């Protein structure tokens, strides 16, 4: 066999190995979470008595698409990819998505949380905003690369809360791991109080899980004619500290591509039926910007501001103010079918952020 052929064959074998190992496949991974995905920890409880709940979160450091480009297809050469960090529900890296798994428990539940960092290359941890003391659990839930830790907590405060990686506790590292996508939400349902919220949950026909975040790239992806596909990482000292994101997105991927400033297969594309009782659990993880979230063509019948499920909701809300590391719950009934008004569009109504990717769709079917 000629030397050149042997060399070429060697490169092919190496490339196949790298792809199979999950390295070098920057254009092949979808890291956005489907807004309908509540399994395995976030499905409706169907109970009113506290119990012990076991939750395992796996740390996954993944490269995946945050902008699908003009062809609107994830996994092609015009993608913008990013070196992300995610929480998953199993050792399969494909379960590591942005946001992390939705967790649903009941007020009074005891939760056994395991953080599995057996596949990680860095120290990871979990800070639950639903837990008092222990830095939100972080002092008990910090795992060095290759390690696994477990801790137990009792959840006494109903509400919708975020959780996130706090790295090794160093502020710059906390900011980096949050900016890289390592977070999710936990719903602590009220056991007795919160009559309105419990009523909305009981009669819900559809529920959705959506979170907003920003990406700060260590390069310039450009706009339209200057659009430059490729792989990027987090820029902490430049754009991060200046709070100047390249992307503002829902569920980990832009709904508008910078290559065209047009719709690009938004990861948040949900279907409801006319007259459904709908709940959206929404969070803004930031790390920096306040969200002014609005659904064009819809009014939130009831809004549970900042995830407060005990107080009476606000009514007939057009736009919600959601600070970084905070949440909101919307309950509503779609009354106009899509053929009459077109699809409803979810945006951050700080409107230039739509061009940075903050764009989702809700289709109202007859």
Secondary structure as the mmCIF struct_conf table of DSSP 4:
data_model
#
loop_
_struct_conf.conf_type_id
_struct_conf.id
_struct_conf.beg_label_comp_id
_struct_conf.beg_label_asym_id
_struct_conf.beg_label_seq_id
_struct_conf.end_label_comp_id
_struct_conf.end_label_asym_id
_struct_conf.end_label_seq_id
HELX_RH_AL_P HELX_RH_AL_P1 UNK A 3 UNK A 20
TURN_TY1_P TURN_TY1_P1 UNK A 21 UNK A 22
BEND BEND1 UNK A 23 UNK A 24
TURN_TY1_P TURN_TY1_P2 UNK A 26 UNK A 27
BEND BEND2 UNK A 28 UNK A 28
STRN STRN1 UNK A 30 UNK A 30
STRN STRN2 UNK A 32 UNK A 32
HELX_LH_PP_P HELX_LH_PP_P1 UNK A 33 UNK A 34
TURN_TY1_P TURN_TY1_P3 UNK A 35 UNK A 36
TURN_TY1_P TURN_TY1_P4 UNK A 39 UNK A 41
BEND BEND3 UNK A 43 UNK A 43
BEND BEND4 UNK A 49 UNK A 49
STRN STRN3 UNK A 52 UNK A 67
TURN_TY1_P TURN_TY1_P5 UNK A 69 UNK A 72
TURN_TY1_P TURN_TY1_P6 UNK A 74 UNK A 75
BEND BEND5 UNK A 76 UNK A 76
TURN_TY1_P TURN_TY1_P7 UNK A 77 UNK A 78
STRN STRN4 UNK A 80 UNK A 88
BEND BEND6 UNK A 89 UNK A 92
HELX_RH_3T_P HELX_RH_3T_P1 UNK A 93 UNK A 95
STRN STRN5 UNK A 97 UNK A 98
BEND BEND7 UNK A 99 UNK A 99
STRN STRN6 UNK A 103 UNK A 106
TURN_TY1_P TURN_TY1_P8 UNK A 107 UNK A 108
STRN STRN7 UNK A 110 UNK A 116
TURN_TY1_P TURN_TY1_P9 UNK A 118 UNK A 119
BEND BEND8 UNK A 121 UNK A 122
STRN STRN8 UNK A 124 UNK A 125
STRN STRN9 UNK A 127 UNK A 128
TURN_TY1_P TURN_TY1_P10 UNK A 129 UNK A 130
BEND BEND9 UNK A 131 UNK A 131
BEND BEND10 UNK A 133 UNK A 133
HELX_RH_3T_P HELX_RH_3T_P2 UNK A 134 UNK A 137
TURN_TY1_P TURN_TY1_P11 UNK A 138 UNK A 140
STRN STRN10 UNK A 142 UNK A 143
TURN_TY1_P TURN_TY1_P12 UNK A 145 UNK A 146
STRN STRN11 UNK A 148 UNK A 154
BEND BEND11 UNK A 157 UNK A 157
STRN STRN12 UNK A 159 UNK A 164
TURN_TY1_P TURN_TY1_P13 UNK A 167 UNK A 168
BEND BEND12 UNK A 169 UNK A 169
HELX_RH_AL_P HELX_RH_AL_P2 UNK A 171 UNK A 179
TURN_TY1_P TURN_TY1_P14 UNK A 180 UNK A 181
STRN STRN13 UNK A 183 UNK A 189
BEND BEND13 UNK A 191 UNK A 193
HELX_RH_AL_P HELX_RH_AL_P3 UNK A 195 UNK A 203
BEND BEND14 UNK A 205 UNK A 205
STRN STRN14 UNK A 206 UNK A 215
STRN STRN15 UNK A 217 UNK A 217
BEND BEND15 UNK A 218 UNK A 219
HELX_RH_3T_P HELX_RH_3T_P3 UNK A 224 UNK A 226
STRN STRN16 UNK A 230 UNK A 232
STRN STRN17 UNK A 234 UNK A 234
HELX_RH_PI_P HELX_RH_PI_P1 UNK A 236 UNK A 240
HELX_RH_AL_P HELX_RH_AL_P4 UNK A 241 UNK A 242
TURN_TY1_P TURN_TY1_P15 UNK A 243 UNK A 243
BEND BEND16 UNK A 246 UNK A 246
STRN STRN18 UNK A 247 UNK A 250
TURN_TY1_P TURN_TY1_P16 UNK A 251 UNK A 252
STRN STRN19 UNK A 253 UNK A 253
BEND BEND17 UNK A 255 UNK A 255
STRN STRN20 UNK A 256 UNK A 257
TURN_TY1_P TURN_TY1_P17 UNK A 258 UNK A 261
STRN STRN21 UNK A 262 UNK A 263
BEND BEND18 UNK A 267 UNK A 267
STRN STRN22 UNK A 269 UNK A 273
TURN_TY1_P TURN_TY1_P18 UNK A 274 UNK A 275
STRN STRN23 UNK A 277 UNK A 286
BEND BEND19 UNK A 287 UNK A 288
HELX_LH_PP_P HELX_LH_PP_P2 UNK A 289 UNK A 290
STRN STRN24 UNK A 291 UNK A 296
TURN_TY1_P TURN_TY1_P19 UNK A 297 UNK A 297
STRN STRN25 UNK A 300 UNK A 305
TURN_TY1_P TURN_TY1_P20 UNK A 306 UNK A 307
BEND BEND20 UNK A 310 UNK A 311
HELX_LH_PP_P HELX_LH_PP_P3 UNK A 312 UNK A 313
STRN STRN26 UNK A 314 UNK A 317
BEND BEND21 UNK A 318 UNK A 318
STRN STRN27 UNK A 319 UNK A 322
TURN_TY1_P TURN_TY1_P21 UNK A 324 UNK A 325
STRN STRN28 UNK A 326 UNK A 333
BEND BEND22 UNK A 336 UNK A 336
HELX_RH_AL_P HELX_RH_AL_P5 UNK A 338 UNK A 341
STRN STRN29 UNK A 344 UNK A 348
BEND BEND23 UNK A 349 UNK A 350
HELX_RH_3T_P HELX_RH_3T_P4 UNK A 351 UNK A 354
TURN_TY1_P TURN_TY1_P22 UNK A 355 UNK A 357
STRN STRN30 UNK A 359 UNK A 365
#
